[in-house]
């Protein structure tokens, strides 16, 4: 059997929320790929490491090179199946050489902190993209879980939703720094979001 790419979800950020299977794979890795913060938290002496920055082709070349002689463990934030490097890996490598260890996504964590079931929620991303108008359209009882970025934030997204028919009094939870000691969850409404501190790269949960 050849060597494999092990994609390990590392959860919302705090190492306490990493599954034991992922922690074991990371600890035993000879070759470890991940974001700079993840490498600072998990990498140990003697491991060959590669930080994931903007140059994704360079990351793929690094993985391809080291896959000839070793398994390569690739750490991704949250759950690998939800807007992660797994998409790019599947375009570059056969699915037969990819093993995925799931993780706790930031969206899943946010819903848990709100004690809110998410089986009927629509999960969308404003991180580097804008969802389709049909997905953003208001419907009574609709629940959204939203990824954000610097442009589409806790202040700008509420305006986008209200332009799609969402009422100003729809409940909005702004969930930032999830799982860390300075975690903050602000409960407000779409109409009052402009009065709150702006949060980027956070999770928004909207209840219609």
C-alpha positions, 0 to 999 in steps of 0.5 A: 500500500502506498503512502497517504494524505491524512486530512485532520480537522483540528476544530474551531481553534482550541486544542481541547476540541481536537478529536483524539484520532486527529491528535494522534495522527498529528503527533505521529506525523513525519510530514506536517502541513497546516496554517502557521497558527496550527503549526505553532500549536501542534508541530514538534521537533523533528517533523518536516513542516510546510505552512499553508499561506497564499501559495496553494500550488507550492503546498500541493508540490510539497505534499506530492514530493513527500508523499513518495516517501511518507504519509503527509498529515494536513491540518485544516481548521474546523471540519475538512468537509466544510470549506477547507483545503480538502477541495483543492486536495481532491482536485490534485490527488486521487481520492484513494490516497486521501484519508479524512479525520473529521473535526468540529466545525466553527459553525457546529460549535456556534450552534452548540453555544446557542443551544440551537439545533442546526438540522434545519439550518442553511449553512452558507459562506460569505468568506471570499464569495457571496451566496446566491440570491435564492439562498439569502431570500427571507422565509419565516422560520429560516435559520442561517449559519454564515461564515464571514470575512473582512469585507462581509462582516457582522456589520455589512451582512445584516444589510445584505440580508435585509435587502433580501427581505429579512426583517430588522427584528430577526435575531442575530448572534455574532460568534467570534473567537470561538473556543478561545478564552476571549470567546464572545457571543453577542445576541442582537438583531439585524437592525441593531447590528450596526450599533455593535462592535464589528466582527470579521472572520466570525460566525453569524447565526440568523433566526427568521 
